[in-house]
Amino acid sequence: MILKVVIYLDLRQLETFVEVSKLKSFSKAAEKLFITQPTVTSHIQNLEKELGTVLINRSGKNMALTEAGSILYKYAINIINTCEMAKFDLDSYRGKIQGHLDICSSSVPRKYVLPNILKEFITIYPDVTFSLQDKDSREVVKSILEGESDFGIVGAKYQSNHLEYMDLIEDKLLLVTPNNKDFTMKNYAILDTSILTKHKLILREKGSGTRELLENELDKNKISRSHLKTIAYVEDAETIKTLISLGVGVSFLSERAIQEELACNKFKVYNVKNLNLNRKFYFVYHKSRQLSPLCETFKDFILEYISTVSL
């Protein structure tokens, strides 16, 4: 006797499951999907009943995927994206591309690179909307690995067998100082590493690509962080620039972040001997998850854009 088991997976239930998994909240998933919270609960319960297993562990306000839930999530993402690809191709055939992009980016590309790219993208695809989230590089990678984000743009590589990084543009960190009597050397002069122990230093927050690169170079050159006169850890580059201009301290910032200030001689910028602070920004996504067609289109657009435009 052959036992035949047939499982019917409802696409709407799978979409609900994916959003609950991403947002780690039934109420937030309901809000995003424009349905009620009881409907979200019903979708998850029906899916669990159909599959004969618990997908989500719920304990008060906390929730996490079970092992079975993690397995289903991987397939659910691909099923939904395949369906979206079919709809996307049909819309393209009819001459209309629409949808919403959730973009996670570290601060430098978010402020100084993405705006021009997004302007050109929505000019070509006027029916596309987007959300632009500010996260440091480590947070972007974490959100992709945990399934909260489809892709991101970062200023540092965090190694993982699950991630694919694609080179976007080059960048460089410079020592940024006030333009005052303490810093009379010409811009881009090479200063000895002893400069780092003579002046108060303002650093980016832990997890930022900027700080990751700087600390790696300090370690390579056997420069003890305990010898630095670090007085602050600040998340926002604009705040750091204000502190520098007030003479509070010096900092390492992206060359892209200080162009306006350099043009009006507000800051001085220097290289530091033996510190290789060149870096790249990357488009990063999960290797085993198919990107949605809109995300795939955006990825291809970025790569083509930067190959033809000087950023």
Secondary structure, DSSP 4 states (H G I P E B T S, - for coil): ----------HHHHHHHHHHHHHT-HHHHHHHHTS-HHHHHHHHHHHHHHHTS--EEEETTEEEE-HHHHHHHHHHHHHHHHHHHHHHHHHHHTT--EEEEEEEE-HHHHHHTHHHHHHHHHHH-TEEEEEEEE--HHHHHHHHHTTS-SEEEESS----TTEEEEEEEEEEEEEEEESSTT--SPTTPEEPTTHHHHSEEEEEPTT-HHHHHHHHHHHHTT--GGGSEEEEEES-HHHHHHHHHTTS-EEEEEGGGGHHHHHTT-EEEEEETT---EEEEEEEEETTSPPPHHHHHHHHHHHHHHHHS--
